[in-house]
Amino acid sequence: MAAARAGISTRALRDIERGRVRRPQSRTLQRLAEALGLTNGELADLLATASTGPPRETGRPRLLILGPLSLQSGRTPVPVTSPMLRRLLGLLALKHPEPSTQQEITDTLWPSGPPSSHQSLIHTYVSQVRRLLEQGALRTVPPPTVVRTPTGYLLKAPRNQIDLGHFDDLLAEAERLHRAPDPRAAYEALTQALQWWRGPVLADADPVLREHPAAVVANERRVKAVLLHADTALLLGRPGEAVPVLWDMVNIEPLHEGLHARLVLALASCGEQAAALNVYNRLRDRLDEELGIAPNAEVRDAHLRVLRQQLPVALPLAQRRAEQPVPPDRATPGGRPAGKAGGPLPAQLPARAGSYVGRRRQMRELDALVSPDPARRSHLVAVVGAPGVGKTALAKHWAHARREHFEDGQLFVDLRGHSPLPTLRPGDVLAQFLRALGAPPDQLPADEDEAAALYRTLLADKQMLIVLDNARDAEQVRPLIPGAQGCAVVITSRSRLAGLVASDGARQLVLDVLDPDEARQLLGSTIGESRVAAEEEAARRLVRVCGGLPLAIRIAGANLLARDARIADYCAELAGDDMLNRLRIEGDRRSTVRAAFDLSYRALPAAAQRMFRLLSLIPGPDVTAAGAAALADSAPAESAGLLVSLTNAHLVRERAAGRFGMHDLLRSYGRELVSREEAHAARQRLFDWYLHHTDAAARLLYPMVAGADPSGAETRSSVPVFADRREASEWLDSERENLAGAVLQASGAGFTALAWRLAESLHDYLSVGMYTGDCLKVATASLFAAVADGELRAQAAAQLRRAECHWVLANNAQALELFGSALELARLAGWAEGQDLALRRIRAAHQADGGMRPACDHLSQARGLTRRGGGAETADEVGRVSGVSSVGLTC
């Protein structure tokens, strides 16, 4: 039709359209313009293209006011040097297509008041502007001009010859397309519209023109376009394209909360969580300083979404192709697509974390779900671990990274297995999934088994990912596992889900805390790598205090950003007893380590809760079932069962075969729950049990010296504890850290007699085994306990042990001083054997320093004590008690 109206052949028109005619004749193009109803400006651009080839930015406006004022002829600027002409031209362009009144022109040209000749001057300036516009126009079309109206003057020009008009047209088109099923066309229109902006309207003009109501409204339309552009970019999963546009605008509008809210979300969606939180903090401070107000709900919501990793979800590929016909082989047995009729395929994955570090091995294990090798492919993986360890974050990160493998979509549900909200029943989840898969809501089966059967039917031969987050137990998820081999299921839980491994073929992926390097990297991604590098040692200390727990590290990082504090200072705060109270985010009850632990603890039976509380009291890194039985005053079999329950809940972990320990933060949490009376009784039982077993082991291993209790009390056991020396030695080896810790804890908790008695029973094992560091700590704690009890003989024994440790460490001066103190204490206690040993060690120290006379004097005193004590063998025995042989020197 167009070819016929233009009087040319269809083939000629097609050649022109496809660029096969390099320079079509101008009269042909004019006939085509008339046939197509093109404007003069569009015809001018078409003629220019025909003569020179397609220029950059074809159809570019000639008058630019979205930024500094600029008049152009093609690509050539037309200089406008006169301030009065710039004011008039800017006002006329700003008001286009409306006229400017005489009064507006007068006020703009002469803000301080017009001269008497202002009417004639306006006529002169208008004439000069007309000449300028003629210079900037193409000769083949009528140029823009200024025409007189009854009230003033009007700039007569096509809208596309002024950048503001072009912007407004594109913005209107984007608003029209914004609610279409596919927002990409709207996004492209917004992107083009915003490209016309080079700064605020008439940025180089006088204030009277920059602050004109029309300029203010134009700038507001720019803000509106930027907000819409950012929303659409986040929807399409292209936050990085929104960030520079938003940065430009927040610099121009430093108090605009809507712009800041979107910048926070866009930065976090790009993985720049630290920068996002900094934007929020700066806005909050500025609003407080300049306006005395707090950020509005929109900004606060964006801030919390970043902290909770609830970032915008990108529009899935499935939704973008939802309008495409569904091939017969992709339809459900009922003829419906694997999604709502006429709607998108399921794409329910929540937003991934803005930044994610580590877990490469676990990502590879999850990749078994999409392995091309059928022999290696898994269909069900259970990601299990302690609260706050990052199970959901890993599942979401992997699911987003491998989303393209599941072309039929992704289903996601939080089962609320550990949640303040009611746990979801399988029937409720099946109904939710069936609706997402296209089943009519009024035809859903009421029976759970029938619903599960329909669910499996709809997923037959599909390639779909199902993520079942926060599962309570195996029974909750079994009805939600499809039979289709093309589907993959990822389950996260604080329970071990051993039943799924045993009967459903699930692969178990146990998630532990981050290693030191990964933990440090996570902190850097939260608060900024440069900040961590500046305080490297303090940063590594902080992640150790957090125990490598991702939740704790993220909260610590958020607090560091909020306070703008030094890492070392914040780390020192966390080192106190109130650490869990400090690992929280102000104003967000969910963002606390304690809240995560609470959910797991409250799900335990009462007996398991009590065992968890008591286990937080153990003095060392772990405990056996027998030790736990002593702690809880229960049978070993009962304690073993409770330990298994706590291990399945990931509140306790089996560090080695038969030995159970707790994460440091969980231990702090447990100690908050136990009452003073409950703690006192449990510690009494445990310390008694340790003393009983240590004394029995020492009697087997060191029969000539064991039982030499400085208090003079006998601690012999009437019932054998260990079958032989080997069993006793192995028990001491396995419990060494716990026993040393028990002495320190007992001394500090007021169990003073138990502390120094356990230290004496333990000393020979530590001394013979050359565990000098443990020996010194134990002896020091023993000394404090003996002083508190007023036991002079025990004080002398502890001081001797301390002196011997310093002697072994070659701290001779310190050793000599402590031997002297021990000698004095032994004399006060009337303990001859202790005096003898102290004298001989003092003599050896003097001899080592070359002091032979003092050495002989002390040896003589020791021999005198030996004769009074019953013979030379007594001194040898005393030496063996200390674990050090007597020095047989003569003078």
KEBA-267499 format. One record per residue (C-alpha): z, x, y; residue in three letters. Coordinates in steps of 0.1 Angstrom, whole numbers, padded with zeros to 4 digits, always signed. Each point is the difference from the previous one (the first is absolute). Layout:
% KEBA-267499
ZXYAla;...
//
This chain:
% KEBA-267499
+0000+0000+0000Met;+0009+0027+0025Ala;-0032+0019-0009Ala;-0021-0031+0006Ala;+0017-0008+0034Arg;-0005+0036+0011Ala;-0036+0000-0010Gly;+0002+0029-0025Ile;-0003+0002-0038Ser;+0030-0003-0023Thr;-0007+0035-0014Arg;+0000+0015+0036Ala;+0034-0016+0006Leu;+0013+0013-0032Arg;-0012+0035+0008Asp;+0017-0001+0034Ile;+0033-0012-0016Glu;-0001+0028-0026Arg;-0008+0027+0025Gly;-0034+0008-0014Arg;-0016-0004+0035Val;+0014+0028+0021Arg;-0011-0013+0035Arg;-0010-0036+0000Pro;-0019-0012+0031Gln;+0022-0014+0028Ser;-0020-0032+0003Arg;+0006-0007-0038Thr;+0037+0005+0006Leu;+0000-0023+0030Gln;-0017-0028-0020Arg;+0026+0006-0028Leu;+0028-0002+0026Ala;-0013-0033+0013Glu;-0004-0014-0036Ala;+0036+0011-0009Leu;+0015-0011+0033Gly;+0013+0035+0009Leu;+0017+0006+0033Thr;-0014+0025+0026Asn;+0026+0025-0009Gly;-0008-0002-0037Glu;-0037+0003+0007Leu;+0007+0031+0021Ala;+0019+0016-0028Asp;-0029-0009-0024Leu;-0025+0015+0023Leu;+0021+0031+0004Ala;+0002+0004-0037Thr;-0037-0004-0004Ala;-0007+0028+0025Ser;+0026+0026-0009Thr;+0013-0010-0035Gly;+0034-0015-0007Pro;+0025+0016+0025Pro;+0037+0003-0007Arg;+0019-0031+0009Glu;-0030-0022+0005Thr;+0007-0028+0024Gly;+0027+0019+0017Arg;+0014-0017+0031Pro;-0009+0015+0033Arg;+0033-0007+0018Leu;+0032+0013-0016Leu;+0034-0010+0013Ile;+0021+0002-0033Leu;+0014+0033+0012Gly;-0012+0019+0031Pro;-0028-0017+0019Leu;-0035+0012-0011Ser;-0035-0011+0008Leu;-0027+0012-0023Gln;-0038+0000-0002Ser;-0006+0004-0037Gly;+0020+0031-0008Arg;-0001+0013+0035Thr;+0030-0007+0023Pro;-0007-0014+0034Val;+0025+0015+0025Pro;+0021-0025+0019Val;+0019+0023+0024Thr;+0010-0024+0028Ser;+0036-0014-0005Pro;-0010-0033+0016Met;-0030-0004-0022Leu;+0021+0008-0031Arg;+0025-0026+0010Arg;-0026-0027+0006Leu;-0020+0008-0032Leu;+0031+0001-0021Gly;+0012-0034+0013Leu;-0034-0017-0005Leu;-0002+0014-0036Ala;+0036-0010-0007Leu;-0006-0036+0011Lys;-0034-0003-0018His;-0014-0026-0007Pro;+0022-0017+0026Glu;-0006+0006+0038Pro;+0024+0020+0022Ser;+0012-0019+0031Thr;-0003+0015+0035Gln;+0038+0002+0001Gln;+0002+0019-0033Glu;-0026+0025+0012Ile;+0018+0004+0033Thr;+0034+0006-0016Asp;-0015+0025-0025Thr;-0019+0020+0025Leu;+0028+0001+0026Trp;+0034-0004-0017Pro;+0018+0009+0033Ser;-0019-0026+0020Gly;-0037-0003+0010Pro;-0017+0013+0032Pro;-0014-0025+0024Ser;-0035+0008-0012Ser;+0007-0006-0036His;-0025-0028-0005Gln;-0030+0022+0010Ser;+0014+0029-0020Leu;+0001-0022-0031Ile;-0037-0008+0005His;-0007+0037+0003Thr;+0019+0009-0032Tyr;-0016-0027-0020Val;-0034+0013+0010Ser;+0009+0035-0010Gln;+0013-0013-0034Val;-0033-0018-0006Arg;-0019+0033+0005Arg;+0024+0018-0024Leu;-0006-0027-0026Leu;-0037+0004+0004Glu;+0003+0037-0008Gln;+0019-0008-0032Gly;-0025-0026-0013Ala;-0030+0004-0022Leu;-0032-0006+0020Arg;-0016-0023-0026Thr;+0026-0027+0005Val;+0017-0017+0030Pro;+0029+0022+0010Pro;+0036-0012+0004Pro;+0007-0010+0035Thr;+0026-0016+0023Val;-0007-0035+0013Val;+0016-0021+0026Arg;+0020-0031-0010Thr;+0016-0027+0022Pro;+0034+0017-0003Thr;-0009+0036-0004Gly;-0022+0023-0021Tyr;-0010+0001-0037Leu;-0011+0028-0022Leu;-0031-0013-0017Lys;-0006+0019-0033Ala;-0002-0007-0038Pro;+0034+0002-0017Arg;-0011+0028-0022Asn;-0007+0022+0031Gln;+0037+0001+0008Ile;+0024+0015-0026Asp;+0027-0027+0007Leu;-0025-0028-0008Gly;-0011+0018-0032His;+0036+0005-0010Phe;+0008-0037+0005Asp;-0030-0011-0021Asp;+0011+0022-0029Leu;+0036-0011+0003Leu;-0011-0037-0001Ala;-0021+0008-0031Glu;+0029+0017-0017Ala;+0023-0029+0007Glu;-0025-0023-0015Arg;-0004+0021-0031Leu;+0037+0009-0004His;+0008-0029-0023Arg;-0030+0004-0022Ala;+0006+0008-0037Pro;-0012+0036+0006Asp;+0015+0015+0032Pro;-0022+0031+0000Arg;-0025-0015+0024Ala;+0028-0008+0025Ala;+0013+0035-0004Tyr;-0034+0015+0008Glu;-0003-0022+0031Ala;+0034+0011+0011Leu;-0007+0036-0006Thr;-0032-0002+0021Gln;+0018-0019+0027Ala;+0028+0025+0004Leu;-0025+0029+0002Gln;-0010-0011+0034Trp;+0034+0008+0014Trp;+0005+0034+0015Arg;+0033-0008+0017Gly;+0016-0028+0021Pro;-0023-0022+0020Val;-0013+0019+0031Leu;+0024+0028-0008Ala;-0011+0021+0030Asp;+0001-0029+0025Ala;+0026-0007+0027Asp;+0031-0019-0011Pro;-0012-0032+0017Val;-0030-0001-0023Leu;+0018+0013-0032Arg;+0027-0027+0005Glu;-0025-0028+0007His;+0007-0031-0021Pro;-0034+0004-0017Ala;+0008+0036-0009Ala;+0034-0010-0014Val;-0016-0027-0021Val;-0027+0024-0013Ala;+0027+0025-0010Asn;+0019-0028-0018Glu;-0032-0008-0019Arg;-0002+0036-0011Arg;+0036-0002-0013Val;-0009-0032-0018Lys;-0030+0018-0016Ala;+0020+0030-0010Val;+0027-0022-0017Leu;-0027-0019-0018Leu;-0018+0032-0010His;+0033+0015-0014Ala;+0008-0031-0020Asp;-0035-0001-0015Thr;+0001+0038-0007Ala;+0033-0004-0019Leu;-0014-0030-0019Leu;-0030+0021-0010Leu;+0021+0029-0010Gly;-0014+0022+0028Arg;+0032+0008+0020Pro;-0012+0035+0009Gly;-0028-0016+0022Glu;+0026-0020+0019Ala;+0023+0028+0008Val;-0019+0018+0028Pro;-0009-0033+0017Val;+0037-0010-0001Leu;+0011+0034+0013Trp;-0023-0004+0030Asp;+0014-0034+0008Met;+0037+0008-0004Val;-0005+0028+0024Asn;-0014-0025+0025Ile;+0024-0028-0009Glu;+0032+0020-0008Pro;+0022-0032-0003Leu;-0023-0023-0019His;+0019-0009-0032Glu;-0029-0015-0019Gly;-0020+0032+0003Leu;+0029+0021-0011His;+0007-0022-0030Ala;-0035+0004-0012Arg;+0000+0038+0007Leu;+0032+0003-0021Val;-0017-0018-0029Leu;-0033+0018+0003Ala;+0017+0035+0001Leu;+0022-0008-0030Ala;-0030-0014-0019Ser;-0017+0034+0006Cys;+0029+0018-0015Gly;+0015+0010+0034Glu;+0034-0016-0005Gln;+0018+0025+0022Ala;-0025-0006+0028Ala;+0004-0038-0004Ala;+0037+0002+0002Leu;-0002+0023+0031Asn;-0022-0026+0017Val;+0026-0027-0006Tyr;+0028+0022+0012Asn;-0018+0009+0032Arg;-0008-0036+0008Leu;+0036-0011-0007Arg;+0014+0027+0023Asp;-0025-0008+0028Arg;+0006-0037-0002Leu;+0037+0007+0003Asp;-0003+0024+0029Glu;-0026-0019+0020Glu;+0007-0037-0008Leu;+0034+0000-0016Gly;-0013-0019-0030Ile;-0005+0006-0038Ala;-0033-0001-0018Pro;-0012-0035-0009Asn;-0001-0014-0035Ala;-0036+0011-0006Glu;+0008+0036+0006Val;+0033-0001-0020Arg;-0019-0016-0029Asp;-0026+0028+0001Ala;+0028+0026+0000His;+0018-0016-0030Leu;-0033-0003-0019Arg;-0006+0037+0004Val;+0035+0008-0012Leu;-0003-0023-0030Arg;-0036+0012-0007Gln;-0013-0036+0004Gln;-0032+0010+0017Leu;-0031-0021+0006Pro;-0021-0006-0031Val;-0037+0008+0003Ala;-0025-0027-0007Leu;-0010+0006-0036Pro;-0035+0007-0011Leu;+0003-0031-0022Ala;+0005-0022+0030Gln;-0029+0015+0018Arg;-0023-0009-0028Arg;+0017-0034-0007Ala;-0029-0019+0014Glu;-0025+0016-0025Gln;-0010-0022-0029Pro;+0020+0006-0032Val;-0022+0012-0029Pro;+0004-0020-0032Pro;+0016+0029-0018Asp;+0027+0002+0026Arg;+0011-0036-0002Ala;+0030-0014-0017Thr;-0004-0021-0032Pro;+0004-0030+0022Gly;-0029+0011+0022Gly;+0022+0011+0029Arg;+0001+0035+0014Pro;+0031+0021-0005Ala;+0013-0012+0033Gly;+0003-0032+0020Lys;-0032-0019+0000Ala;-0020+0011+0031Gly;+0028+0024+0009Gly;+0008+0036-0004Pro;+0009+0018-0033Leu;+0037+0007-0003Pro;+0009+0031+0020Ala;+0038-0002+0003Gln;+0011+0036+0003Leu;+0024+0006+0029Pro;-0007+0027+0025Ala;+0005+0035-0013Arg;+0024+0024+0016Ala;-0013+0017+0032Gly;+0008+0034-0015Ser;+0004+0009-0036Tyr;+0009+0034-0015Val;+0003+0015-0034Gly;+0000-0018-0033Arg;-0032+0016-0011Arg;+0010+0001-0036Arg;+0011-0036+0000Gln;-0033-0010+0016Met;-0019+0018-0028Arg;+0021-0019-0025Glu;-0008-0033+0016Leu;-0037+0010+0000Asp;+0001-0007-0038Ala;-0004-0036+0010Leu;-0035+0007+0012Val;-0010+0028-0024Ser;-0036-0002-0010Pro;+0010+0011-0035Asp;+0011-0031-0020Pro;+0022+0022-0022Ala;+0020+0012+0030Arg;+0001-0032+0020Arg;+0032-0019+0004Ser;+0003-0037+0010His;+0037-0002+0008Leu;+0021+0026+0019Val;+0037-0006+0009Ala;+0011+0021+0030Val;+0038+0002-0002Val;+0027+0018+0019Gly;+0031-0002+0022Ala;+0002-0022+0032Pro;-0017+0017+0029Gly;-0020+0025-0020Val;-0034-0014+0010Gly;-0012-0020-0029Lys;-0017-0027+0021Thr;-0014+0025+0024Ala;-0016+0019-0029Leu;-0015-0031-0016Ala;-0014-0012+0033Lys;-0015+0034+0009His;-0017+0003-0034Trp;-0012-0036+0000Ala;-0017+0005+0034His;-0014+0033-0009Ala;-0016-0014-0032Arg;-0009-0034+0012Arg;-0037+0004-0005Glu;+0005+0001-0038His;+0011-0037+0001Phe;-0030-0019+0013Glu;+0015-0034-0008Asp;+0030+0006+0023Gly;+0037+0008-0001Gln;+0030-0022-0005Leu;+0034+0010+0013Phe;+0035-0016-0001Val;+0035+0011+0008Asp;+0020-0014-0029Leu;+0033+0004+0018Arg;+0017+0015-0030Gly;+0023+0018+0023His;+0000-0019+0033Ser;+0023-0021+0021Pro;-0025-0029-0006Leu;-0001-0019-0033Pro;-0019+0017-0028Thr;-0034-0015-0006Leu;-0005-0019-0033Arg;-0032+0009-0020Pro;-0011-0036+0004Gly;+0001+0002+0038Asp;-0020+0032+0000Val;-0026-0014-0024Leu;-0005-0029+0023Ala;-0005+0023+0029Gln;-0025+0022-0019Phe;-0019-0030-0014Leu;-0005-0014+0035Arg;-0013+0034+0011Ala;-0024+0001-0029Leu;-0015-0034+0010Gly;+0018-0025-0022Ala;+0004-0033+0019Pro;+0036-0004+0011Pro;+0002-0035-0013Asp;-0011+0011-0035Gln;+0024+0028-0006Leu;+0018-0004-0034Pro;+0037-0009+0002Ala;+0008+0018-0032Asp;+0005+0038+0004Glu;-0018+0009-0033Asp;-0030-0021+0010Glu;-0001+0016+0034Ala;+0001+0035-0015Ala;-0028-0010-0024Ala;-0022-0012+0029Leu;+0009+0032+0020Tyr;-0012+0021-0029Arg;-0032-0021-0003Thr;-0009+0003+0036Leu;+0005+0038-0002Leu;-0021+0004-0032Ala;-0027+0027+0005Asp;+0012+0006+0035Lys;+0008+0034+0017Gln;+0031-0008+0019Met;+0031+0018+0010Leu;+0034-0018-0002Ile;+0030+0017+0017Val;+0033-0015-0010Leu;+0025+0015+0024Asp;+0038+0000-0003Asn;+0003-0014-0036Ala;+0034-0009-0013Arg;-0007+0004-0038Asp;-0027-0001-0026Ala;+0003-0038-0005Glu;-0009-0007+0036Gln;-0033+0018-0002Val;-0013-0007-0035Arg;-0016-0033+0009Pro;-0018+0017+0029Leu;-0018+0026-0021Ile;-0036-0010-0006Pro;-0018+0006-0033Gly;-0032+0012+0017Ala;-0008+0037-0007Gln;-0016+0004+0033Gly;+0032-0009+0019Cys;+0027+0025+0008Ala;+0036-0008+0007Val;+0025+0021+0020Val;+0037-0010-0001Ile;+0027+0015+0021Thr;+0037-0005-0009Ser;+0034+0015+0002Arg;+0004-0008-0037Ser;-0015+0022-0026Arg;-0020-0029-0015Leu;+0004+0016-0035Ala;-0010-0033-0016Gly;-0035+0002+0015Leu;-0004+0036-0012Val;+0012-0010-0035Ala;-0019-0033-0005Ser;-0027-0002+0026Asp;-0014+0036+0000Gly;+0010+0007+0036Ala;-0001+0035+0012Arg;+0033+0009+0018Gln;-0002+0021+0032Leu;+0035+0011+0011Val;+0002+0008+0037Leu;+0026+0025+0011Asp;+0009+0012+0035Val;-0024+0023+0019Leu;+0001+0037-0005Asp;+0011+0021+0030Pro;-0036+0007+0012Asp;-0011-0036-0003Glu;+0032-0012+0017Ala;-0005+0024+0029Arg;-0037-0011+0002Gln;+0011-0037+0002Leu;+0024+0008+0028Leu;-0028+0018+0019Gly;-0023-0030-0004Ser;+0027-0022+0015Thr;+0013+0020+0030Ile;-0029+0025+0005Gly;-0009+0032-0017Glu;+0006+0021+0031Ser;+0036-0013+0003Arg;+0008+0008-0036Val;-0016+0035+0003Ala;+0022+0007+0031Ala;+0032-0007-0021Glu;-0012+0009-0035Glu;+0034+0009-0014Glu;+0017-0031+0014Ala;-0029-0022-0012Ala;+0004+0013-0036Arg;+0038-0005+0003Arg;-0006-0036+0011Leu;-0022-0009-0029Val;+0026+0015-0023Arg;+0027-0021+0016Val;-0023-0030-0007Cys;-0003+0011-0036Gly;-0038-0001+0001Gly;+0001-0038+0001Leu;-0031-0013+0019Pro;+0018-0030+0015Leu;+0028+0022+0014Ala;-0024+0025+0014Ile;-0021-0026+0017Arg;+0031-0016+0015Ile;+0013+0034+0012Ala;-0034+0007+0015Gly;+0000-0033+0018Ala;+0034+0006+0014Asn;-0010+0035+0012Leu;-0029-0015+0019Leu;+0021-0028+0015Ala;+0026+0024+0012Arg;-0022+0029+0008Asp;+0027+0021-0016Ala;-0001+0035-0014Arg;-0003+0001-0038Ile;+0030+0023-0003Ala;+0022-0023+0020Asp;-0010-0031-0020Tyr;+0004+0019-0033Cys;+0036+0009+0011Ala;+0007-0036+0006Glu;-0011-0010-0035Leu;+0022+0026-0016Ala;+0031-0021+0006Gly;+0016-0026-0022Asp;-0019-0028+0018Asp;-0035+0011-0010Met;-0012-0033-0013Leu;+0010-0018+0032Asn;-0022+0025+0019Arg;-0029-0004-0023Leu;-0010-0033+0016Arg;-0023-0012+0027Ile;+0017-0019+0028Glu;-0010-0036+0001Gly;-0016-0001-0034Asp;+0023-0010-0028Arg;-0026+0006-0027Arg;-0007+0036+0011Ser;+0031+0015-0014Thr;+0006+0021-0031Val;+0031-0021-0007Arg;-0020-0032+0000Ala;-0023+0014-0027Ala;+0030+0011-0021Phe;+0018-0034+0004Asp;-0028-0019-0016Leu;+0002+0021-0032Ser;+0038+0001-0001Tyr;+0004-0038+0004Arg;-0024-0006-0029Ala;+0023+0018-0024Leu;+0026-0017-0023Pro;+0036+0005+0011Ala;+0007+0027-0027Ala;-0030+0020+0011Ala;+0009-0004+0036Gln;+0035+0015-0007Arg;-0015+0029-0020Met;-0024+0007+0029Phe;+0029+0001+0025Arg;+0021+0023-0022Leu;-0029+0024-0008Leu;-0002+0007+0038Ser;+0034+0017-0004Leu;-0011+0027-0025Ile;+0007+0035+0013Pro;-0031+0016-0014Gly;-0037-0007-0003Pro;+0002-0021-0032Asp;+0022-0015-0027Val;-0002-0007-0037Thr;+0007-0034-0016Ala;+0035+0013-0011Ala;+0008+0011+0035Gly;-0012-0033+0014Ala;+0023-0017-0026Ala;+0030+0019+0013Ala;-0010-0008+0036Leu;-0003-0037-0007Ala;+0028-0002-0027Asp;-0025-0015-0025Ser;-0013+0007-0034Ala;-0027+0027-0002Pro;-0025-0024-0016Ala;+0005-0025+0029Glu;-0004+0027+0026Ser;-0032+0012-0017Ala;-0015-0035+0002Gly;+0009-0003+0037Leu;-0015+0034+0008Leu;-0032-0012-0017Val;+0000-0032+0021Ser;+0005+0020+0032Leu;-0028+0024-0011Thr;-0024-0029-0006Asn;+0008-0012+0035Ala;-0007+0035+0014His;+0035+0002+0016Leu;+0009+0028-0024Val;-0023+0025-0016Arg;+0003+0020-0032Glu;-0002+0036+0013Arg;+0002+0015-0035Ala;+0005-0014-0034Ala;+0032-0021+0001Gly;+0009+0011+0036Arg;-0003-0026+0028Phe;+0000+0007+0037Gly;-0007-0018+0033Met;-0021+0006+0031His;+0022+0013+0029Asp;-0007-0030+0022Leu;+0008-0024-0029Leu;+0032+0019-0005Arg;+0009-0004+0036Ser;-0008-0037-0003Tyr;+0022-0004-0031Gly;+0030+0017+0016Arg;-0002-0025+0028Glu;+0004-0028-0025Leu;+0030+0013-0020Val;+0034-0009+0012Ser;+0028+0026+0006Arg;+0021-0013-0029Glu;-0030-0001-0024Glu;-0010+0035+0010Ala;+0035+0015-0004His;+0004-0014-0035Ala;-0034+0010-0012Ala;+0004+0036+0013Arg;+0034+0003-0016Gln;-0016-0010-0034Arg;-0029+0024+0004Leu;+0021+0030+0011Phe;+0024-0006-0029Asp;-0030-0001-0024Trp;-0014+0032+0015Tyr;+0033+0018-0002Leu;+0006-0011-0036His;-0034+0012-0012His;+0000+0032+0021Thr;+0034+0010-0013Asp;-0011-0007-0036Ala;-0031+0021+0004Ala;+0020+0029+0016Ala;+0024+0000-0029Arg;-0028+0004-0025Leu;-0019+0026+0019Leu;+0029+0020+0015Tyr;+0029-0006-0024Pro;+0020+0031+0011Met;+0002-0011+0036Val;-0006-0037+0002Ala;+0029-0022+0008Gly;+0016+0025+0025Ala;+0005-0029+0024Asp;+0015+0014+0033Pro;+0023-0030+0001Ser;+0014+0009-0033Gly;-0011-0034-0015Ala;-0016-0002-0034Glu;-0033-0019-0002Thr;-0008+0003-0036Arg;-0019-0029-0016Ser;+0012-0014-0033Ser;-0035-0013-0008Val;-0029+0025-0004Pro;-0027-0007+0027Val;-0027+0025-0012Phe;-0010+0008-0035Ala;-0004+0037+0006Asp;-0004+0028+0026Arg;-0038-0007+0003Arg;+0005-0036+0009Glu;+0027+0009+0025Ala;-0022+0026+0016Ser;-0030-0023+0002Glu;+0022-0027+0017Trp;+0012+0025+0026Leu;-0035+0011+0007Asp;-0013-0035+0005Ser;+0030-0011+0021Glu;+0004+0031+0021Arg;-0013-0014+0033Glu;+0020-0032-0006Asn;+0032+0018-0007Leu;-0003+0022+0030Ala;-0007-0030+0021Gly;+0029-0019-0015Ala;+0025+0027+0011Val;-0014-0002+0036Leu;+0000-0038+0000Gln;+0035-0002-0016Ala;+0014+0024+0026Ser;-0015-0019+0029Gly;+0009-0035-0014Ala;+0037+0007-0005Gly;+0000+0007-0037Phe;+0015+0033+0007Thr;+0018+0007-0034Ala;-0031-0009-0019Leu;-0021+0022+0023Ala;+0019+0033-0006Trp;+0007-0007-0037Arg;-0037-0007-0006Leu;-0009+0032+0020Ala;+0023+0021-0022Glu;-0014-0015-0032Ser;-0035+0007+0013Leu;+0005+0035+0014His;-0005+0021-0032Asp;-0033-0017-0008Tyr;-0013+0006+0036Leu;+0013+0036+0001Ser;-0014+0010-0034Val;-0033-0017+0008Gly;-0002+0019+0033Met;-0004-0033+0020Tyr;+0016+0018+0030Thr;-0011-0026+0026Gly;+0014-0029-0019Asp;+0031+0020-0009Cys;+0007+0007+0037Leu;-0005-0036+0011Lys;+0023-0012-0028Val;+0027+0025+0007Ala;+0000-0009+0037Thr;+0002-0037-0007Ala;+0028+0008-0025Ser;+0019+0020+0027Leu;-0001-0029+0024Phe;+0012-0025-0027Ala;+0028+0023-0010Ala;+0011+0005+0036Val;+0001-0038+0004Ala;+0021-0003-0031Asp;+0023+0029+0009Gly;-0007+0018-0033Glu;+0005+0037+0007Leu;-0010+0012-0034Arg;-0032-0020+0002Ala;-0006+0013+0035Gln;+0004+0036-0013Ala;-0024-0007-0029Ala;-0026-0015+0023Ala;+0003+0029+0025Gln;-0005+0025-0029Leu;-0032-0018-0011Arg;-0013+0001+0036Arg;+0008+0037+0003Ala;-0018+0008-0033Glu;-0031-0019+0012Cys;-0001+0021+0031His;+0005+0032-0020Trp;-0030-0009-0022Val;-0020-0007+0031Leu;+0010+0035+0013Ala;+0019-0014+0029Asn;+0027+0026-0006Asn;+0019-0004+0033Ala;+0002-0038-0004Gln;+0010+0004-0037Ala;+0028+0024+0009Leu;+0014-0023+0026Glu;-0001-0030-0024Leu;+0016+0020-0029Phe;+0028+0009+0025Gly;+0005-0037+0008Ser;+0000-0009-0037Ala;+0026+0026-0007Leu;+0023-0014+0026Glu;-0005-0036-0013Leu;+0007+0012-0036Ala;+0032+0017+0012Arg;+0011-0032+0017Leu;-0008-0020-0032Ala;+0018+0026-0022Gly;-0032+0003-0020Trp;+0001+0036-0015Ala;-0034-0001-0017Glu;-0017-0010+0032Gly;+0018+0028+0019Gln;-0011+0025-0026Asp;-0036-0010+0002Leu;+0000+0000+0038Ala;+0016+0035+0001Leu;-0026+0014-0025Arg;-0029-0014+0019Arg;+0014+0013+0033Ile;+0004+0034-0016Arg;-0036-0001-0012Ala;-0012-0009+0035Ala;+0019+0029+0016His;-0014+0024-0026Gln;-0035-0012+0006Ala;+0005+0008+0037Asp;+0014+0035-0008Gly;+0037-0009+0007Gly;+0016+0016-0031Met;+0036-0001+0013Arg;+0001-0038+0007Pro;-0018-0005-0033Ala;+0027+0019-0020Cys;+0027-0019+0019Asp;-0014-0034-0009His;-0005+0011-0037Leu;+0036+0011-0002Ser;+0011-0034+0013Gln;-0022-0017-0025Ala;+0014+0021-0029Arg;+0035-0009+0011Gly;-0009-0037-0002Leu;-0016+0005-0034Thr;+0031+0017-0014Arg;+0022-0029+0013Arg;-0026-0025-0013Gly;+0001+0012-0036Gly;-0025+0028-0006Gly;-0035+0013+0009Ala;-0017-0027-0019Glu;+0012-0026+0026Thr;-0021+0016+0027Ala;-0031+0001-0022Asp;+0005-0037-0006Glu;+0004-0007+0037Val;-0033+0018+0006Gly;-0017-0021-0026Arg;+0013-0032+0016Val;-0018+0010+0031Ser;-0031+0008-0018Gly;+0002+0036+0012Val;+0012+0030-0022Ser;+0029+0021+0011Ser;-0009+0033+0016Val;+0017+0028-0021Gly;+0002+0028+0024Leu;+0027+0027+0001Thr;+0016+0017+0029Cys;
//
